[in-house]
């Protein structure tokens, strides 16, 4: 199967999205294993990797981090000098060395990752574990396989009681419920943005294909309104820019890109710079949390806009984020037809209802391994 896929992988490696990850993961190009026997975190995407920051800060020492995506890799480099792409499974027996502990996030249930780690004498932990409503049936269908994987996982830290029950059904053991680690984040702005006087800023956060057009065609623009659009994936920046340029001209609106102009004086602004969304939330009045107005995505994390007290509106497709939504008070769920009425009404500010205590995790890792005082 690997050999059959080689021509396709070679073709994909020329795309910007995969130019680093595919050569590293499937061909071990510039991807040697970690030099030090250490605490090893493995995450997949940007969001998961970002959630590790307060944990790593508290550990207070250099850690190893492996990832599977380019965006995750760039974020991981901000947290550690020891970052790698996780190789494809066939390379695991040759690539892995013994580590103090392996901590894998959420649903990265790779058999050989855990099997080889245990064979090398590494303690294994599954952190922030969850099974969404959408994927529950698939996990149950292949529970015979997951039961084998969980034989090689020492401890599981689940997001909720429902996740604990579902994980138990597919073979997990030693499960503790500690909540979602994303709620543990100490969210900070990286720079202070200046909000124009007497304006209402509406941010379309983490938009996906089709959502920009769907939402903007629904909104009735007001004189004091400014809209900021932040696409979820950087590779869509140019395509979204083309749409917004045409949309703005047709509707006689000013338009600007953050990469070209640091101010947000235009009626519509494209956030085409990574790492700016938190800074935007800090000055936003309303956040439309996207990935939820079209089917198949499952919503996005509401904790960051809630941290800044934004009024949050989401679509109804939030099956991947239900645990996080339960942590936030005053989120409005709306379909497209009712969106404009909701935007013109008086909305309550959102806030985070609960925090996460990760002491059980640090106790499991061990104070000596963490380097904590």
Phi, psi and omega in degrees: 000317179299314181296321179296326184279347186305313179300320180293318179297320179298318178296315181296330184296346178274349177279142184305321183298331187241005191298333178261319188290317183294311177301324181286317186281320187258346180230003179057029180288119182052044186220058177288158180290166182300142181284327187254144169284111194209187169282127185242119174259139171235126177228171182257293193256183178300311183298315179298315181295320179299324182291347180282343189305306181295332178290314180294323177300319181286327177299326169067036175199165178296137178234165172265140178227130171244149183220174178239348182240158178298316181294323176297322180295315180297321178290320181297327180294340176282342185257337184203155174272353182247085185234138179222160166275139178285120181293157173303152192304325184297340180270349186303315181300332182266337189267323185285146168233165182298136176234162179297314180204142174251123180242111184253136184268140168057254190242026180277068186267071177271122185303305185292334176302311181282319183299312181293321179302314180293321178297331180275354180090022180267134173290139185239135182226137171254118186248144179062034186292140179206156171226109184289161177304321185292327184258357185302315182297320180294319177298318180295321182297325182250029183299331179299325180283316181293330177297327176292316180299316185292346174297337185251015176246118186287316182220148179233128176250109188265160181281328185208170178295324177296316178298321180300314180296318181292319178296322179297322181296332181257015169110359180291150178225167181051055184263131174236139177265118180235002182090185182269124185296342178293338176282351180275350184298134169267094189280127181225144175283151178264341173201152182271121178267146181268121179272126178302144183293142176055044178237153172250116182262123176247123181251127173266102189264132176058053180287149177242174183311124176092339185286324180302310181293316181303315185281314184295328178288345181269325187286134172267117185287136176253163184300320184264014186264137172232137182241129177249128180249124179240097178297148181293318186249127182303328183293349178266356185307311184294319180295316179294323178301316179299317179295314183293324176299312180293318180298317182296318179297315181297330184253013177054047180244148175284145182221143178209159177250137180295332179291340181254335182217120185287340180278168178237051184276343182284162175294320179234131182233132174266121173276095181248037176229132180288147175083008183260348189297320179298318178297326179288318177304325183297338180244005183275143173271316181230137176241122170269110184275105190272191192073011184229354180262353174236151182288151169099346182268309176098012176088178180221169186299120180270357189293320183295310177296328178293326179301326181263008175072025177290151168282128186248130173239134179230155170285181186272349183269083186235029188298337180273352188234018186300321180297316180292321179297326178293341180276351186244135177266141175071055168255130180263126177260127186218150168268171184299321184297330183260000188298315184295320177299320181293319180296330182270357180265172180274110185261144176282152177282145178272160174202158182276126185278329187221156178248170181246134177257114183260016178304320177301325178293311181296325177295322180293319178293319180103131182300323181294318180292324182288328185083013180285150181281000000 
